[in-house]
Amino acid sequence: MLRVFPTFRPEECEDWAIMPFVCKRCLWEGKRYAQQIRFFEDGPYRTHGCYTEKKGFEVLEEK
């Protein structure tokens, strides 16, 4: 499942994002914060990244 958040301001990242630094970086790059959620027997596993209509979901690379 892909969950894309409608974030427009950095303050919103602090309010609800699980990983605010990823959310803010997505905003800075002109993208939207997103979570890819995979479900397993022992619970959900989330991968955090950015989303654009053109490229889809991208996991942020460490810089």
N, C-alpha and C positions, 0 to 999 in steps of 0.2 A: 504494500500500500504506500502511496506517496501522499504526504501531507504538505501542502504549500500554504504558507502564511501570508496574509495581506499586510505586511509591515511597511510603513512609510517613514517612520521616525526612529532614531536610535533609542529614545525613551521607551518605545514600545517593546524593544528587545529586552530591556531590563525588567519590564513588567511581567512577561510571561514566557520568554524563550528558555528552553532547558540549557542551551549553550549561548548566552548573550554575545560572546565575542564572535562566534560564527555568524550570528544574525547581523551584527554590526558590519562585519566584513562584507557580507552579501550586499547590504545596503550601499556600502561605499563603492562596490563594483557595479552598482546599478542592477542588481539581481534580487530575487526574493529568497528568504530563508525557507528551507524545506527539510523535512525528515522523511527518510525512507524507512518504513517500519516492516520488519519481517517477523512472523509469528512462529514460535516453536513451542514444544510441549512445556518447557520450563519458563516460558514467558516471552514477551516481545523483545526484539533487538532493534535499536534505532541507529541509523547512520545519518549524521547531520551534514548538510551542504547547502548549495544554492540552486535555484531553478530559474530558467528563462524559457520562454516559448520556443526559441530557436534551437537551443542546445539541450533542453530538458534538465534532468537532475545531474549535478556535478558535485562530487566530494571535494572539499577544499584541500589543496596540497599544502603541506607545511612549507613555510618560507623562512 
